[in-house]
Amino acid sequence: MPSHLEHIMVEGGFRMRRLRVVAAGLAMMLAVALGGGATPAAAADSIKVSLNFLPYGVHVGFFAARDLGFYREAGMDVEILKGDGAADAVRRLGTGVVDFAFADMGSVIVGRSRGM
């Protein structure tokens, strides 16, 4: 088991349940966005996700879903890329470098205004 999840799992209780709910929700959102249905793909779909910055607390769901196998169960091979700011994450999404981006609404609005 990855060491960064060990301390969370040792505490158990409410935190672990919340982590599972967040991770499952993220995996389900990705699956629905990709047209995932009742049957996972025969071969895992390769997906790239760009974070807005270096991984920190708000990104735990992405990593927990990966480490707990939720993406794999949904037929997805998810690569999580560190970001260089929300504007860069939006740029990566707009140019097709990644399939999904984690960014703040202001950066998304500016990106859309620039045709991304």
C-alpha positions in Angstrom: 0.0 0.0 0.0 1.3 3.5 -0.8 2.7 5.2 2.2 0.8 8.4 1.7 -2.5 6.6 2.2 -1.3 4.5 5.2 -1.8 7.3 7.8 -5.3 8.0 6.4 -6.3 4.3 6.6 -4.9 3.9 10.1 -7.1 6.7 11.4 -10.2 5.0 9.8 -13.6 6.2 10.7 -15.1 9.3 9.1 -12.0 10.4 7.2 -11.6 7.0 5.4 -15.3 7.0 4.4 -15.1 10.6 3.1 -11.9 9.7 1.2 -13.7 6.7 -0.4 -16.7 8.8 -1.3 -14.5 11.5 -2.9 -12.4 9.0 -4.8 -15.4 7.1 -6.0 -17.1 10.3 -7.1 -14.1 11.4 -9.1 -13.8 8.0 -10.8 -17.5 8.0 -11.6 -17.3 11.6 -13.0 -14.5 10.5 -15.3 -16.3 7.4 -16.4 -19.5 9.3 -17.2 -17.6 12.0 -19.0 -15.9 9.4 -21.1 -19.2 7.7 -21.9 -18.5 4.8 -19.5 -21.4 2.5 -19.1 -22.1 -0.7 -17.3 -19.3 -2.6 -19.0 -15.7 -1.4 -18.7 -13.6 -1.2 -21.9 -11.7 -4.4 -22.9 -8.4 -2.4 -22.8 -8.0 0.4 -20.3 -8.6 3.8 -21.8 -5.5 6.0 -21.4 -6.5 9.3 -19.8 -4.3 12.3 -18.9 -5.4 14.7 -16.1 -3.6 17.9 -15.5 -3.6 19.3 -11.9 -3.4 23.1 -11.4 -0.3 23.0 -9.2 2.0 20.5 -7.5 -0.1 17.8 -5.7 -1.5 18.9 -2.4 -4.6 18.3 -0.2 -7.3 19.2 -2.7 -5.9 16.7 -5.1 -6.2 13.7 -2.8 -9.2 12.3 -4.5 -7.4 11.8 -7.8 -4.6 9.9 -6.2 -6.8 7.9 -3.8 -9.0 6.8 -6.7 -5.9 5.7 -8.6 -4.2 4.0 -5.6 -7.4 2.2 -4.6 -8.0 0.9 -8.1 -11.2 2.8 -8.9 -10.0 4.0 -12.2 -8.8 0.6 -13.2 -12.1 -0.9 -12.2 -13.8 1.6 -14.5 -11.5 0.6 -17.4 -9.3 3.7 -17.2 -5.6 4.1 -17.1 -5.3 7.6 -15.6 -2.0 9.5 -15.7 -2.0 12.5 -13.3 0.3 15.3 -14.3 1.5 18.1 -12.0 0.5 21.5 -13.0 2.2 24.9 -13.5 -0.9 26.9 -12.5 -4.5 26.8 -13.4 -4.0 28.8 -16.6 -1.5 26.2 -17.8 -3.9 23.4 -17.0 -6.6 25.1 -19.1 -4.1 25.6 -21.9 -3.1 21.9 -21.9 -6.8 21.0 -22.1 -7.5 23.5 -24.9 -4.6 22.2 -27.0 -5.4 18.5 -26.4 -2.3 17.7 -24.4 -4.6 16.4 -21.6 -8.1 15.0 -21.5 -9.1 16.7 -18.2 -7.9 19.6 -16.2 -8.3 20.8 -12.6 -8.5 24.6 -12.7 -10.3 27.5 -11.0 -13.3 29.1 -12.7 -11.5 32.3 -13.5 -8.9 30.5 -15.6 -11.6 28.5 -17.4 -13.4 31.7 -18.3 -10.3 33.3 -19.6 -9.4 30.2 -21.5 -12.8 30.0 -23.1 -12.6 33.7 -24.0 -9.4 32.9 -25.9 -11.0 30.1 -27.9 -9.9 27.1 -25.8 
